[in-house]
Every structure is written in C-alpha cells, then in structure tokens.
C-alpha cells in the first residue's frame, strides 16, 4: 500500500495490539482499530500549513495514512467555518460558528471518511465494497466507489431519504432497501457479507469495521482549529449517532497538541435526540458503556443509532476533553434547523440541527460563558431532507 512515511499500522483501542494496514478489526480481541503514526517522524508547523492552499482535507497528508497522490478524492474538506452573530446573541455567548459540511462533494461529512476508506479499498485491490447506512454514508460510498472503479453494495433502511436512495443508484450502486430502521439494514448487510460478501470478496467500509472512516473525519478538527488561528474553541457540539466524527476530531486535536500547534483541547459535546440518546444516558449516569435503546423513536434517522458499538471510546473522548452530552426533543431539533435557516441563511440538515438544539439547551443550562466560542457541526446539507423540514412547517400551518 502507498502509505505516508509516518504511518506505522493499526492499533487496537481495546488490547493495544498493532497490526498491518489491511486489517479491519483486531484479530486477537475483535476490537476497533485506529491508525497509528510515528509522530517523531512528522515535521509539521503552522507556517508550513499557512503556505499551503486551503483546498482539501488532504493538505494534512502527513497526519493521514495515505499519500494525497494515491487518494481517491474529489477535493473533499476545506469547508467554511461560518460566523453566526445572531445565534451568538440569542445563546448569550461570545461567538457561534457553524462548520458547514454540507459543502462537501455529496453534501455531507461522510465524504471525509469515504475518501480514506475507499483509498484503502482501492490499494488493497478490492473489486466490491459494502456497508449499511442511514443514508448519507451510503451515497458517499457509492460516489467514491464509482470514482475508484469499484462496485458498491449499499443497504439502506426504508426510512432513508429519497435523495440518498436516488443518488446511490445514480452513482451506480447496488442498493438494497430494507424495511424498518438502521438496525434492520445492518442485519441485512451482515447477512450479505456472510454469504455473497465472503464468496465474492466484498470489502467492508462499514463504520468502525474499516479503521479509516474516523481517520478521515478527524480533519474536521484540524480545519476548525486552523480556521480559529490555532485557538481551541470552548465547545464543539456534534450531532451524535455512531460518533465517528466526534472520536475523530478529538483524536485530531490531541495530535495537533502533540505537535505544538495548539495548547488546549476543545471540549467535545455529543448532541442526541431524546428518542434515542444512549450516549447521553450513559454519560449522565457516569457509565463507561451505554445500554442499548430498546425502542428508538426519533425523526432524526442519521443519529438514531440505538446500540453504538464505539460508546466506550465516545464517552472517553467526552470526559477527557471536559465536554458533555445533551439530548433534546425532535420538535426543538426541527425548530432549530428552521431558526438557523431563517436567521443565518445556513441550511442545516434536520438531523444535524441536533447540534444547534443541543447548544441552545447547554446555553440555557449555563454550560457556556458570555465570552465562549461555540462550534456547531452541520454534518449535511438540508437539501437531503428538506421535505422533513417543510412538513414540520406545514404541520404548524405555515
């Protein structure tokens, strides 16, 4: 594989075993694998980065597993950090900025994960990839697989949005729509991997099966910190389902601190919907692992993950960063998306607006100070689920 010089392999976050770059889960204990680097071999400073164009997440090549030259890329990343003065005033804080991941090639932050995961698949010679997804990751996987001349097999729940389903087909993906929710799609994916996948040699790009999706998403943290001139914000509020971006950004911040680019870590906050909040419940109860939600009930399908496999890692990141967790009802989440669109012009996805709703709740609780800088992650464009937001307005007679 064409890896960067400092990339040394994959470390199991559970048992610490180091394995080669083509593994997916730890062969000893089945734990999640995390890309590891010889940081002494990396020479990167603020001046070097300032001289580079802000054109893609691959500008941080030294801190990624694969070279930019070898990447399956569509210049994802380099998304804007938009100042929102009205939101800051309403929340009673110094600054609110939205990291607008809706500007990525397929309209979501999933592109950051898929560019790295698909690069790994391509370098391993995969002919087919497969995953289950609530929607956005499936669309992104089909797009990047098409670019890499790899066949894609995407398993989506029936409640996935029309845009995601349509674009999986448009990108040439083999789509299986499964009745029910994300867990049902995941079960169908697992069955297919055990049958067709094993026989045909399918390569998984599933969350935390491939070790490379969270690695791509850590670049959101790199960009936020560089865009803030290397000053850590007081809070990053992230709409949390599987938590891939949250653990990625926290890892990225620790790497930047190790290289002396920042002094402090930003506090990470997980924002969930009240109808499916296993991370929030575990955090508030002081637990190190979640209890699965037996009957999830939220319109926010992108974060409706009742049994997040990486919950110990997520909870560790929240506590290590001195952050927190918050859950708000669907009504407030949808209202927040509309308030951001009306007041700031930014189109937050219905699910993504859990970050805005959560930040309002945290501000009401007194979690922030009058001079706090708060970052909200808009993980996908509202064009993905504009029908949900419009239906919410129509239900109010608007």
Secondary structure per residue as TSV (DSSP state, phi and psi in degrees):
chain	resnum	aa	ss	phi	psi
A	1	X	-	360.0	146.5
A	2	X	-	-89.1	85.0
A	3	X	B	-99.4	164.5
A	4	X	-	-75.4	159.3
A	5	X	T	-65.7	-29.4
A	6	X	T	-88.9	-12.5
A	7	X	E	-71.7	122.8
A	8	X	E	-114.1	-2.7
A	9	X	E	134.7	-161.2
A	10	X	E	-120.8	129.8
A	11	X	E	-106.1	135.8
A	12	X	E	-74.8	128.5
A	13	X	T	-75.4	-10.8
A	14	X	T	-95.7	-54.6
A	15	X	T	-106.0	-9.2
A	16	X	-	83.4	-0.6
A	17	X	-	-62.2	137.9
A	18	X	E	-104.0	131.4
A	19	X	E	-130.1	175.3
A	20	X	-	-73.9	169.4
A	21	X	T	-71.6	-9.8
A	22	X	T	-97.8	4.0
A	23	X	-	-78.3	163.9
A	24	X	S	-119.4	-54.0
A	25	X	B	-119.4	158.7
A	26	X	-	-58.5	124.8
A	27	X	T	-68.6	-18.8
A	28	X	T	-87.8	-46.3
A	29	X	T	-124.5	-3.9
A	30	X	-	79.8	9.5
A	31	X	-	-73.7	168.9
A	32	X	B	-71.6	137.1
A	33	X	E	-98.7	146.5
A	34	X	E	-133.1	125.7
A	35	X	E	-56.5	138.3
A	36	X	E	-123.3	152.8
A	37	X	E	-136.3	153.3
A	38	X	-	-87.8	93.3
A	39	X	G	-68.3	-20.0
A	40	X	G	-67.5	-20.6
A	41	X	G	-89.7	-1.0
A	42	X	-	-102.6	124.4
A	43	X	-	-115.4	98.8
A	44	X	-	-142.4	129.1
A	45	X	-	-137.7	175.9
A	46	X	H	-61.9	-40.3
A	47	X	H	-64.3	-41.7
A	48	X	H	-61.9	-45.4
A	49	X	H	-66.8	-36.1
A	50	X	H	-63.3	-27.0
A	51	X	T	-80.4	-11.8
A	52	X	S	-92.5	147.1
A	53	X	-	-66.2	142.3
A	54	X	S	-86.1	78.8
A	55	X	-	-123.8	-12.7
A	56	X	-	-172.1	155.5
A	57	X	G	-63.9	-18.3
A	58	X	G	-75.1	-0.5
A	59	X	G	-67.7	-15.2
A	60	X	G	-98.1	35.6
A	61	X	G	-51.0	-39.5
A	62	X	G	-60.6	-25.8
A	63	X	G	-102.9	17.5
A	64	X	S	-122.0	160.4
A	65	X	S	-71.6	-30.5
A	66	X	B	-119.5	155.8
A	67	X	-	-73.0	152.4
A	68	X	T	-62.5	-36.1
A	69	X	T	-62.7	-32.4
A	70	X	T	-91.0	-5.6
A	71	X	-	-71.5	144.2
A	72	X	-	-85.7	98.6
A	73	X	-	-136.5	152.0
A	74	X	S	-126.5	32.8
A	75	X	-	58.7	43.5
A	76	X	-	-71.0	161.8
A	77	X	-	86.5	-163.3
A	78	X	-	54.4	40.8
A	79	X	-	-85.6	154.9
A	80	X	-	-74.1	153.3
A	81	X	E	-111.2	105.6
A	82	X	E	-98.9	125.4
A	83	X	E	-69.6	133.3
A	84	X	-	-126.8	86.9
A	85	X	H	-67.7	-36.8
A	86	X	H	-64.5	-42.8
A	87	X	H	-63.8	-39.8
A	88	X	H	-61.4	-42.8
A	89	X	H	-65.0	-42.6
A	90	X	H	-66.4	-35.0
A	91	X	H	-85.5	-11.5
A	92	X	T	72.8	35.6
A	93	X	S	-123.2	171.0
A	94	X	S	-68.9	-48.3
A	95	X	E	-145.3	142.5
A	96	X	E	-125.3	128.8
A	97	X	E	-129.3	142.5
A	98	X	E	-109.3	122.6
A	99	X	E	-82.2	108.7
A	100	X	E	-94.5	88.7
A	101	X	G	-77.4	-4.7
A	102	X	G	-66.4	-11.3
A	103	X	G	-83.2	-0.5
A	104	X	S	-70.7	165.2
A	105	X	T	-52.7	-43.1
A	106	X	T	-104.4	15.7
A	107	X	S	87.0	13.8
A	108	X	B	-154.2	167.1
A	109	X	T	-70.5	-9.3
A	110	X	H	-61.4	-23.1
A	111	X	H	-62.1	-33.7
A	112	X	H	-63.5	-40.1
A	113	X	H	-73.0	-39.2
A	114	X	H	-73.6	-28.5
A	115	X	H	-63.9	-38.4
A	116	X	H	-77.3	-44.2
A	117	X	H	-62.5	-39.8
A	118	X	H	-74.1	-30.2
A	119	X	H	-62.7	-43.4
A	120	X	H	-61.6	-44.9
A	121	X	H	-61.4	-43.4
A	122	X	H	-64.3	-41.8
A	123	X	H	-71.0	-23.6
A	124	X	T	-85.3	-0.9
A	125	X	T	78.1	24.9
A	126	X	-	-65.1	139.3
A	127	X	S	-96.8	-23.4
A	128	X	E	-141.2	144.5
A	129	X	E	-123.4	159.7
A	130	X	E	-148.2	151.9
A	131	X	E	-165.2	159.8
A	132	X	E	-104.6	146.1
A	133	X	E	-153.0	151.8
A	134	X	S	-74.1	-18.1
A	135	X	S	158.5	-65.7
A	136	X	H	-63.3	-42.1
A	137	X	H	-65.6	-34.3
A	138	X	H	-65.9	-43.4
A	139	X	H	-61.7	-45.6
A	140	X	H	-63.0	-43.0
A	141	X	H	-61.9	-42.9
A	142	X	H	-62.5	-39.2
A	143	X	H	-65.7	-49.3
A	144	X	H	-72.1	-32.2
A	145	X	H	-64.0	-42.7
A	146	X	H	-59.5	-41.4
A	147	X	H	-64.8	-31.6
A	148	X	T	-92.0	4.9
A	149	X	T	58.7	42.0
A	150	X	-	-117.5	138.3
A	151	X	E	-76.3	140.4
A	152	X	E	-118.2	145.0
A	153	X	E	-127.0	112.0
A	154	X	E	-117.8	128.1
A	155	X	E	-110.9	115.8
A	156	X	E	-120.5	145.3
A	157	X	E	-72.9	155.6
A	158	X	T	-61.2	-26.6
A	159	X	T	-78.2	-5.0
A	160	X	S	-57.6	147.2
A	161	X	-	-66.6	155.2
A	162	X	H	-58.9	-42.1
A	163	X	H	-60.0	-45.7
A	164	X	H	-60.4	-46.4
A	165	X	H	-62.5	-46.1
A	166	X	H	-61.3	-43.6
A	167	X	H	-75.6	-25.8
A	168	X	H	-59.0	-44.7
A	169	X	H	-65.8	-44.2
A	170	X	H	-60.2	-37.2
A	171	X	T	-79.6	1.5
A	172	X	T	90.4	13.3
A	173	X	-	-77.1	150.3
A	174	X	E	-87.2	107.4
A	175	X	E	-105.2	132.7
A	176	X	E	-116.5	116.7
A	177	X	E	-96.7	124.9
A	178	X	E	-112.0	131.7
A	179	X	S	-61.2	138.3
A	180	X	S	108.6	-143.7
A	181	X	S	-117.2	-171.6
A	182	X	H	-59.4	-35.4
A	183	X	H	-61.3	-35.8
A	184	X	H	-69.6	-39.6
A	185	X	H	-64.7	-39.1
A	186	X	H	-63.6	-38.5
A	187	X	H	-66.4	-40.7
A	188	X	H	-65.9	-39.7
A	189	X	H	-60.7	-46.2
A	190	X	H	-61.7	-42.1
A	191	X	H	-62.3	-42.7
A	192	X	H	-66.1	-38.4
A	193	X	I	-64.4	-34.5
A	194	X	I	-73.5	-23.6
A	195	X	I	-106.3	-85.7
A	196	X	I	-61.9	-39.5
A	197	X	I	-61.0	-43.5
A	198	X	H	-68.4	-39.8
A	199	X	H	-70.9	-40.2
A	200	X	H	-94.7	-4.1
A	201	X	T	75.2	37.8
A	202	X	-	-65.7	142.8
A	203	X	E	-104.0	125.6
A	204	X	E	-81.4	134.3
A	205	X	-	-118.4	33.2
A	206	X	-	-74.1	149.4
A	207	X	T	-50.5	127.7
A	208	X	T	58.3	9.7
A	209	X	T	-92.6	-55.4
A	210	X	S	-71.5	136.6
A	211	X	T	-82.2	5.1
A	212	X	T	-106.0	-11.6
A	213	X	H	-70.8	-44.9
A	214	X	H	-67.7	-25.7
A	215	X	H	-68.3	-37.7
A	216	X	H	-67.5	-36.3
A	217	X	H	-76.1	-15.0
A	218	X	H	-63.5	-20.7
A	219	X	H	-66.9	-19.8
A	220	X	H	-60.4	-41.7
A	221	X	H	-65.8	-42.0
A	222	X	H	-55.5	-48.7
A	223	X	H	-65.4	-44.4
A	224	X	H	-56.5	-47.5
A	225	X	H	-68.2	-38.4
A	226	X	H	-69.0	-39.9
A	227	X	H	-65.7	-25.1
A	228	X	T	-92.5	17.7
A	229	X	T	57.7	40.7
A	230	X	T	67.5	24.5
A	231	X	-	-105.8	121.3
A	232	X	-	-66.4	132.7
A	233	X	-	-70.0	163.9
A	234	X	S	-74.1	-25.1
A	235	X	E	-156.2	139.7
A	236	X	E	-117.9	116.6
A	237	X	E	-103.1	122.1
A	238	X	E	-125.4	126.2
A	239	X	E	-68.0	117.4
A	240	X	-	-114.9	121.8
A	241	X	S	-116.4	-85.6
A	242	X	S	-79.3	-17.7
A	243	X	-	80.1	15.8
A	244	X	H	-60.7	-47.9
A	245	X	H	-67.9	-34.5
A	246	X	H	-64.9	-50.3
A	247	X	H	-67.5	-32.8
A	248	X	H	-64.1	-47.0
A	249	X	H	-64.9	-38.2
A	250	X	H	-65.7	-42.1
A	251	X	H	-61.3	-44.3
A	252	X	H	-60.5	-41.0
A	253	X	H	-63.7	-40.3
A	254	X	H	-64.3	-37.3
A	255	X	H	-65.2	-42.4
A	256	X	H	-64.7	-37.3
A	257	X	H	-65.2	-40.0
A	258	X	H	-61.5	-32.7
A	259	X	T	-91.6	6.2
A	260	X	T	76.6	14.7
A	261	X	S	-81.7	-26.9
A	262	X	-	-132.7	161.3
A	263	X	S	-100.8	-34.5
A	264	X	S	-127.5	156.0
A	265	X	-	-88.5	140.5
A	266	X	-	-71.8	145.3
A	267	X	-	-75.6	127.4
A	268	X	E	-97.1	133.4
A	269	X	E	-123.2	127.7
A	270	X	E	-90.6	125.4
A	271	X	E	-111.0	125.6
A	272	X	E	-130.3	169.3
A	273	X	E	-88.2	142.3
A	274	X	T	-57.4	-30.2
A	275	X	T	-74.7	-7.3
A	276	X	B	-160.0	86.5
A	277	X	-	-132.4	57.3
A	278	X	H	-65.4	-33.2
A	279	X	H	-70.1	-44.4
A	280	X	H	-60.9	-46.0
A	281	X	H	-61.6	-43.5
A	282	X	H	-66.3	-40.0
A	283	X	H	-63.8	-47.1
A	284	X	H	-66.7	-28.4
A	285	X	T	-90.2	0.8
A	286	X	T	72.2	22.7
A	287	X	-	-88.8	158.1
A	288	X	S	-98.1	-2.7
A	289	X	S	-149.7	146.6
A	290	X	-	-81.5	164.1
A	291	X	-	-103.3	127.9
A	292	X	-	-57.5	143.3
A	293	X	-	-82.5	119.7
A	294	X	S	-72.0	-39.8
A	295	X	S	-130.1	79.5
A	296	X	-	-63.7	144.0
A	297	X	-	-151.2	88.0
A	298	X	-	-151.5	147.9
A	299	X	S	-76.5	-12.5
A	300	X	-	-84.1	77.2
A	301	X	G	-59.9	-30.8
A	302	X	G	-65.9	-24.7
A	303	X	G	-115.9	13.0
A	304	X	-	-85.8	75.7
A	305	X	-	-115.9	97.3
A	306	X	T	-73.5	-17.5
A	307	X	T	-139.2	67.4
A	308	X	-	-67.9	117.7
A	309	X	T	-66.2	-21.8
A	310	X	T	-101.0	22.8
A	311	X	H	-57.9	-37.8
A	312	X	H	-60.2	-37.9
A	313	X	H	-68.7	-43.0
A	314	X	H	-60.2	-48.8
A	315	X	H	-63.3	-37.0
A	316	X	H	-62.8	-41.8
A	317	X	H	-64.0	-42.7
A	318	X	H	-60.8	-45.0
A	319	X	H	-75.4	-39.6
A	320	X	H	-64.5	-31.9
A	321	X	T	-89.8	0.1
A	322	X	T	61.3	41.0
A	323	X	-	-100.7	-142.0
A	324	X	E	-172.6	-166.6
A	325	X	E	-148.4	145.5
A	326	X	E	-148.5	142.3
A	327	X	E	-124.8	138.9
A	328	X	E	-132.0	156.1
A	329	X	-	-72.5	156.4
A	330	X	H	-53.2	-41.9
A	331	X	H	-55.7	-44.5
A	332	X	H	-71.1	-33.3
A	333	X	H	-64.6	-47.8
A	334	X	H	-65.9	-39.9
A	335	X	H	-61.8	-36.1
A	336	X	H	-66.3	-41.2
A	337	X	H	-59.9	-41.7
A	338	X	H	-70.2	-39.4
A	339	X	H	-63.5	-40.4
A	340	X	H	-66.2	-42.0
A	341	X	H	-64.8	-43.0
A	342	X	H	-72.1	-40.4
A	343	X	H	-87.7	-33.6
A	344	X	H	-117.1	-13.7
A	345	X	-	85.6	-8.0
A	346	X	-	-83.5	138.6
A	347	X	-	-99.1	93.1
A	348	X	B	-83.5	135.6
A	349	X	-	-62.3	155.2
A	350	X	T	-58.3	-42.5
A	351	X	T	-70.2	-43.1
A	352	X	T	-61.1	-28.5
A	353	X	T	-66.9	-5.6
A	354	X	H	-58.5	-28.8
A	355	X	H	-66.4	-43.3
A	356	X	H	-69.2	-45.9
A	357	X	H	-61.8	-41.9
A	358	X	H	-64.2	-39.9
A	359	X	H	-65.0	-40.5
A	360	X	H	-59.7	-44.3
A	361	X	H	-64.2	-42.9
A	362	X	H	-63.3	-39.5
A	363	X	H	-64.2	-42.0
A	364	X	H	-62.9	-30.4
A	365	X	T	-78.4	-8.7
A	366	X	T	83.6	21.9
A	367	X	-	-71.1	-26.4
A	368	X	S	-110.0	158.8
A	369	X	-	-99.1	171.8
A	370	X	T	-65.5	-21.8
A	371	X	T	-108.7	14.7
A	372	X	-	-69.1	145.4
A	373	X	E	-105.1	120.9
A	374	X	E	-120.0	127.0
A	375	X	E	-105.0	130.0
A	376	X	E	-108.4	133.0
A	377	X	E	-91.5	114.1
A	378	X	E	-94.0	97.1
A	379	X	-	-79.1	-10.8
A	380	X	B	-159.6	154.0
A	381	X	B	-70.4	148.3
A	382	X	G	-68.4	-16.6
A	383	X	G	-60.3	-20.9
A	384	X	G	-67.4	-35.8
A	385	X	S	-139.2	42.3
A	386	X	H	-61.5	-26.5
A	387	X	H	-64.7	-34.1
A	388	X	H	-65.6	-44.3
A	389	X	H	-68.8	-40.5
A	390	X	H	-65.9	-39.8
A	391	X	H	-63.8	-36.0
A	392	X	H	-62.7	-43.7
A	393	X	H	-64.5	-43.5
A	394	X	H	-62.2	-35.0
A	395	X	H	-65.3	-20.3
A	396	X	T	-96.6	4.7
A	397	X	T	78.9	22.4
A	398	X	-	-102.1	360.0
